[in-house]
């Protein structure tokens, strides 16, 4: 396995900044079938990760902040925020584990934000039923308004109906 230094992580952050989706992974696991998935995930403000779940017993995810700041937002089935935690290596909690089958999203607060993520493999793409039906799909015209809501949403807040 190669050594991952600060220069490589700076390059990953630049790749995320230049990506249309404003995020980029650096996988450390040898392949998508690996029993443990290990990756750096660089995320710029404005990247949209539709709320989703990993609907299996081993569907947990452990996220560790390495640079910048991001929030993990958990939801009920109906779209009520149940928990929000902001992770940062310099300003607060450092790591959080998302339980299996929990609807969640992640939002980046600073340029150059990066996490190290660990989850059980093998990698499986999300099934359509794992996506929150009350959240817009990537590319939907309501994504910007939904993101604005997510950035300020707190536990107890309910996802608004369209238009956000």
C-alpha positions in Angstrom: 0.0 0.0 0.0 1.4 3.4 -0.8 2.1 6.0 1.9 -0.5 8.8 1.8 1.1 12.1 2.6 -0.2 15.6 2.9 0.7 16.4 -0.8 -1.5 13.5 -2.0 -4.4 14.7 0.2 -4.0 18.3 -1.1 -4.2 16.8 -4.7 -7.3 14.9 -3.7 -8.9 18.1 -2.4 -8.0 19.9 -5.7 -9.6 17.1 -7.7 -12.8 17.4 -5.6 -12.9 21.1 -6.1 -12.6 20.7 -9.9 -15.1 17.8 -10.1 -18.6 18.5 -11.3 -19.9 16.7 -8.2 -17.5 18.6 -5.9 -16.2 15.4 -4.3 -13.6 12.7 -4.9 -12.6 9.5 -3.2 -9.2 7.9 -2.7 -9.8 4.2 -2.1 -7.2 2.4 0.0 -8.9 -1.0 -0.3 -7.6 -3.2 -3.1 -10.9 -3.6 -4.9 -14.7 -3.1 -4.5 -15.0 -6.7 -3.2 -12.7 -6.1 -0.2 -14.2 -7.1 3.2 -13.3 -3.7 4.6 -13.7 -0.5 2.6 -11.2 2.3 3.5 -11.2 5.6 1.8 -10.5 9.3 2.0 -13.4 11.3 0.8 -12.8 14.9 -0.2 -15.9 17.1 -0.3 -16.4 20.7 -1.2 -19.2 23.0 0.0 -22.1 22.5 -2.3 -21.7 18.8 -3.0 -25.0 17.0 -2.7 -25.3 13.6 -1.2 -28.9 12.6 -1.4 -30.1 11.3 2.0 -29.9 7.5 1.9 -29.4 4.4 3.9 -27.3 1.2 3.7 -30.1 -1.3 4.3 -28.2 -4.3 5.6 -27.0 -5.5 9.0 -23.4 -4.5 8.3 -24.5 -1.1 6.8 -22.7 1.1 9.3 -20.2 3.8 8.3 -17.4 5.3 10.5 -16.4 8.8 9.4 -13.4 10.6 10.8 -12.7 14.2 10.0 -9.1 14.8 8.7 -9.5 18.3 7.2 -12.1 21.1 7.3 -15.6 20.5 8.8 -18.7 18.6 7.8 -22.0 17.7 9.3 -23.7 14.3 9.4 -27.4 14.6 9.4 -29.6 11.7 10.4 -33.3 11.4 9.5 -36.5 9.5 10.4 -38.4 7.6 7.7 -40.7 10.7 7.4 -37.8 13.2 7.0 -37.5 14.5 10.5 -34.0 15.4 11.5 -33.1 13.0 14.4 -29.5 14.0 14.9 -26.9 16.3 13.6 -23.2 16.2 14.5 -20.5 18.4 13.0 -17.0 16.9 12.8 -13.8 18.8 12.5 -10.2 17.9 13.5 -9.8 21.3 15.1 -13.2 22.4 16.4 -15.1 19.6 17.9 -15.9 15.9 17.7 -13.6 14.0 15.4 -15.5 10.9 14.5 -19.0 9.5 14.3 -20.5 6.1 13.4 -23.7 6.0 11.4 -25.8 3.0 12.4 -27.0 0.5 9.8 -30.3 1.2 8.0 -30.2 4.9 9.1 -31.2 7.6 6.6 -28.4 10.2 6.5 -26.5 12.8 4.5 -23.3 14.6 4.8 -22.7 18.3 4.1 -19.3 20.0 3.8 -18.8 23.4 5.4 -15.3 24.4 4.3 -13.2 24.2 1.2 -10.7 21.3 1.5 -12.9 19.3 3.8 -12.0 15.6 4.0 -12.9 12.5 5.9 -11.5 9.1 6.3 -14.3 6.5 6.0 -14.4 2.9 7.0 -17.2 0.5 6.3 -17.8 -3.2 5.8 -17.6 -4.4 2.2 -18.1 -5.5 -0.4 -19.2 -2.2 -2.0 -22.8 -2.3 -3.1 -24.4 0.5 -5.1 -27.5 1.9 -3.5 -30.9 0.5 -4.5 -33.6 3.0 -5.4 -35.5 2.1 -2.3 -32.4 3.1 -0.2 -32.8 6.7 -1.3 -35.0 9.1 0.8 -38.2 9.6 -1.3 -38.7 13.1 0.1 -35.3 14.3 -1.0 -34.6 15.6 -4.5 -32.4 13.5 -6.8 -29.0 14.8 -8.0 -29.6 17.2 -10.8 -33.2 18.1 -9.6 -33.9 21.9 -9.7 -34.8 21.8 -6.0 -31.4 20.5 -4.9 -30.1 24.0 -4.1 -33.1 24.9 -1.9 -32.9 21.5 -0.2 -29.2 22.0 0.5 -29.9 25.5 2.0 -32.4 23.8 4.3 -30.1 21.0 5.3 -27.3 23.5 6.2 -29.4 25.0 8.9 -31.7 22.0 9.9 -31.6 20.9 13.5 -33.0 17.8 15.3 -36.8 18.0 15.3 -37.0 19.9 12.0 -39.1 18.3 9.3 -38.1 18.3 5.6 -40.3 20.9 4.0 -42.6 20.1 1.1 -41.6 21.4 -2.4 -40.6 24.1 -3.1 -38.2 24.2 -0.2 
